[in-house]
């Protein structure tokens, strides 16, 4: 029974560790994606400014705003690629291995529940039956506690 409890605790810890790792990955991806969205919004604002400056006769301001907008979009694209490349490390493999090991131990303990019940109940049940038989016979010596 202790082995089953230990296996269930290991399973719970492994699942908690796996969830924590995936939450960390999701937080990193989310932060990078939010930064990319902010930079894309700034790029869109600069693109709007570039369109405005295109209407003006001054060509210098237009190309400056266009180059800043293109640079913002490139930075946003690089950040999105970086966000999609974030993967969990080797600690996830270890956590998955721990979880699989816990599942195997639980399955091994649950293969024969009658064996588990027999080991935990057979000793006390044998003692009760032997005391009953001794008291029924009457002439059998009592246990040291009953003297």
N, C-alpha and C positions, 0 to 999 in steps of 0.2 A: 504494500500500500504506500510505503514511503517512497518507493521508486516511481510510482505513478504520480504522486504529488510533486516530486522533484521534476519529472518530465513535463507536467502541466505548467509548473513555474517557468521552466526553461522555454517552453513554447510561448508563454505570455511575454517573457522578456524579449525573445527573438522577434515576435510580431511587433512589439513596441519599438524595438530598434529599427526594424524595417520601415515602420510608419514614420519614425523620426527622420530617417535618412531621406525618404521620399519627400517629406515636408521641407527639408532643407534644400533639396534640389528644386522643388517648386518655388520656394522663396527666392532663390538665386535667379531662376528663370524669370520669375515675375518682376524682380527688381530690374534686371537687364531689359526686359520687354517694356517696362514703364519708362525707363530712361530712353529707350529707342523711340517710344511714342512721343515723348516730350521733344526730343530732337527733331523728329519728323514734323511735329506741329510747328516748331520754330522754322524748319525748312519751308513748310507750306506758307507760313507768314512772310518769309523772305521771298518766296516765289510770287506771292501777291504783291509785295513791294516792287519786285522786278517787273511785274506786269504794269504796275502803275508808272514806274519809271520808263517803261517802253513807250508809253504815250507821250512822255516828255521829250523834248528835242535833244536833251543831253544824253549822249550815248555812254559816257563814262560811268555814270551812276547805275545804269542798267546792267552793264556787264559785271560790275562789282557785286550787285545784289544777286545776280544770277549765279555767279561763282560761289557765293556764300550759301545759297540755297542748294546747289549741287553738292557742295561739301557736306552740308547737313544731312542730305539724303544718303550720301555714301557712308557717313558715320552711323546713321540709323540702320542701314543695311548690314554693316559690319557687326553692330551690336546684336541684331536679330540672329545672325549666323552664330555668334558667340553664345547667345542664349539657347539656341537649339542644340549646341554642342555640349552643354553642361550635362554630364552623366554622373551617376553615383560611383563612388570609388570602390576599392576592394572590401571595404567594411560591409557593403551590401552582400557580397558573396559570402562573407563569414556569417552574417546574420541569417541568410537563406540556408546555409549549411547547418547552423544551430537549430533552426526551425525544423528542417527535414529530419535531423537526428532526434529531436523531441517527438515528432510524429511517429518515427519508427519505434521509439521506446514505448510510446503509448499504445501503438498497435501490438507490440510484443506482449505488453501486460494485459491487454484486453483480448488476446487470442483465446484464452481459456478462463473466463470469469469464475467457473466452478472450482478451478484449481486455486484461485486466489481466495475464494470464499471458504474452500475446504481447509486451506492452511490457517486462516484466521479463526475459524470456528471449531475445527476438529479438536484442538487441544482442550479448550474449556468444556466442550461437549463431552469429551471422554472423561474428564474429571467429574462432571456432574453425574454421568451414568455410573461410574465406578462407585461414587459415594452412595448413590441410590441402591445399588446392588449390595453394598456392604451393610447398609442399614436394613435392607430387606432380609438378608441372611441372618443378621443379628449377632452371630458368633464371630464375625470377622473383626480383626483388630482395628481400632480407630486410628485416624491420622494423628500425628503428633500435636496438631493444634487443638484437637478435640479432647485430649487427655486431661 
